[in-house]
Each structure stands twice: as C-alpha cells, then as structure tokens.
Amino acid sequence: MAGYVPGEQPREDEFIKLNTNENPYPPSPRVLAAIENVLHDDRLRKYPDPLGTQFRQTAGRVLGVDPESILIGNGSDDVLTILTRAFVPEGGLVASLTPSYLLYQTLADIQGGRFEAVPFGPDWSLPRPWPLPQAALTFVANPNSPSGTVVSLEALRHLAGELRGPLVIDEAYVDFAAANALPLVNLGTVIVTRSLSKSYSLAGLRFGFAIAPPELVQQLVKVKDSYNCDALSLAGAAAALEDQEYFRVTRSKVIAVRQRLERDLTRLGFRVVPSQANFVWASRADQPVRPIFEELKRRKILVRYMDYGPQGDGLRISVGTDQEIDQLIAELATIV
Ligand SMILES: *Cc1c(COP(=O)(O)O)cnc(C)c1O
C-alpha cells in the first residue's frame, strides 16, 4: 500500500511555514500552566484517565453537549482510525469525496477495505443523489481540505438520510467557519470529529475528539487503545478549551488575515475559492503552479502543492501572521 505523506516539517527554522495549516499564534498560556501542573503533581508515574473525564466535562460544557457523547483521541486522526476500525469490515467500502483529505484512503487500505472518492459537484457541492449509499463508512471533511469550502447543514442532513452506514463529518477546521454540524449528531448516525491542532494552536500536543451518540461512544471506547491520550495532552486540551476568550481572539486574527490573503492572491491573478478554514486554495489558469511552489521553497517559503490528477492541482496556503503573508505576497509578486 501507499502510505499517507504528511506535509513537510523542515529541520531548519528559517522557513516561513505555510504548508500544514498550523496556527501562527501560540496556544493559550493556560495550556502551559496546566501541563506544568501535571509535571509537578507526580502524575506522570501513573496511567492517565482512559476516558479523559475532566476533558469531557470541559468540552461538554463549552460545546453544549453531553460529556458522555465525547470520545477522546490522540489527534483527530486517531479518532478517524478508531472509527474505521469499528465500522469497516474486511473488503468493506469507505467513501469520501475528491479533492479532499487523503488520509481516508490510507485508513481504508490499512483496514483491508475498499475506497472510493466521489468528485465534488459544481462549486464544491455534494453530488445528489449520492452515488455510494451502501458504504460501510462515509467521510466528509467540512470545511473541506484543500478547498476550504463548506457544504450546508441541510446537504449533510440529506446525505446522512441517504446512507446505510454512519456519516463522519470531519470538522478539523470548523472553528474558522460560520456553522457546524453538532445539531446533526442526534440523528443517531452522524459522528462529528474535532481537532485542537489548528484552531487551538496545539498540533504538537496531539489531541482531538469525536462527538457521537453516547451509546456509540461506549462501543467505540472498546476499539481504542485504553490510554490513547497521555496525561499532558489531556490537561493541556482541557485548559485550551477553558480559555475561550483567548481562543476567540486568535480565531478572529486568523480570519482577518485569511480575507486579506484571498484579496492579495486574487490581485496577483490566482483563482481563489472563498475559504472558511485557516488556509486558502489557489490555482491558476495562465501558468502551472508547481514551479511557483518550487520557487517559493527556494526562497524559504513553504506552501503545500497538491495534485489531484483530473480534478486539477493547486497551492494550499496556510494563513500565517500578517508579516508572513506580507513576505509571501511580495515574493509571489516577483515570481508570477
Ligand atoms: C489536520 C486535519 C486532521 C487531523 O488533525 P489532528 O488532530 O492533528 O490529527 C483531520 N482532518 C483534516 C481534514 C485535517 O486537515
């Protein structure tokens, strides 16, 4: 099988790194304090809470959901793995869209399942009727990567109704969007996944979670590694969610810079899809974009080049700080 290829993490620090959608701002200072507390509290000697009770209570309160409906994961990729293990039998069909997150196929391959990706409809819409209702598991990234686009709650509700198996709505970027799919969880067959990597600036801590019907969470717990989240990440994740004020400030900074990045790229002749995530998908009609990616890299700016074959290619550019985007735009102006 072909493995998943994560975005490059260069060893040297001199790069402006806009390739893996990390948050350009640091996490809340409360995260560091909570992690230090664990270190000074003799808690590393003992196993962590397998269910992450304290995190579930905090997340339940902040999101307005039942704590019993929360499943913790070592990053949301771990949650996606748990879901694939739980629902996909050998030879079972995993369905998703294209262009979208490439990990879904890798998870299906590891599981010995089959994978099919449905091309997006016009303007990044969900095709109707959905051609793969028989799938054992269906993944929809919303906002989608690499496009940053969203499909409506109504379209997702309709899709869930068409499917024989569960629908996983991967909301890794939803904190940068206008709406989320939590109201669909009570349909009973919808599972929403979240990540602290992007909107909470904690990609290095590894923490994500799912919101699913409580009776489903009880079953999913049987599939996960008992101690999939360590004591440090559990404490840091709870502290991050506690600090909603800090979260809102960073989020609005990212959204403001995103709008400015979209404007500047459009001015330079890129085709840009309006994004509801912390990155922008940019392509061009007049010249290939791969050489632009390579030239930016030579100039120590890293973006993500993605090629979806017949679906086209483009540059996925993470929203950095204002200064980082200044530099990116200045270099692009001399390249294109
Ligand atoms: C980043 C990302 C994830 C994984 O997030 P982690 O919590 O860091 O594992 C999941 N889905 C999509 C679409 C992503 O872009």
The ligand as an ORCA input file, in Angstrom:
! r2SCAN-3c Opt
* xyz 0 1
  C      -5.381     18.426     10.184
  C      -6.535     17.540      9.807
  C      -6.915     16.474     10.623
  C      -6.046     15.921     11.728
  O      -5.895     16.647     12.802
  P      -5.073     16.112     14.043
  O      -5.987     16.427     15.167
  O      -3.807     16.889     14.052
  O      -4.839     14.634     13.913
  C      -8.066     15.774     10.318
  N      -8.788     16.075      9.216
  C      -8.426     17.063      8.391
  C      -9.273     17.348      7.199
  C      -7.279     17.806      8.651
  O      -6.868     18.745      7.806
*
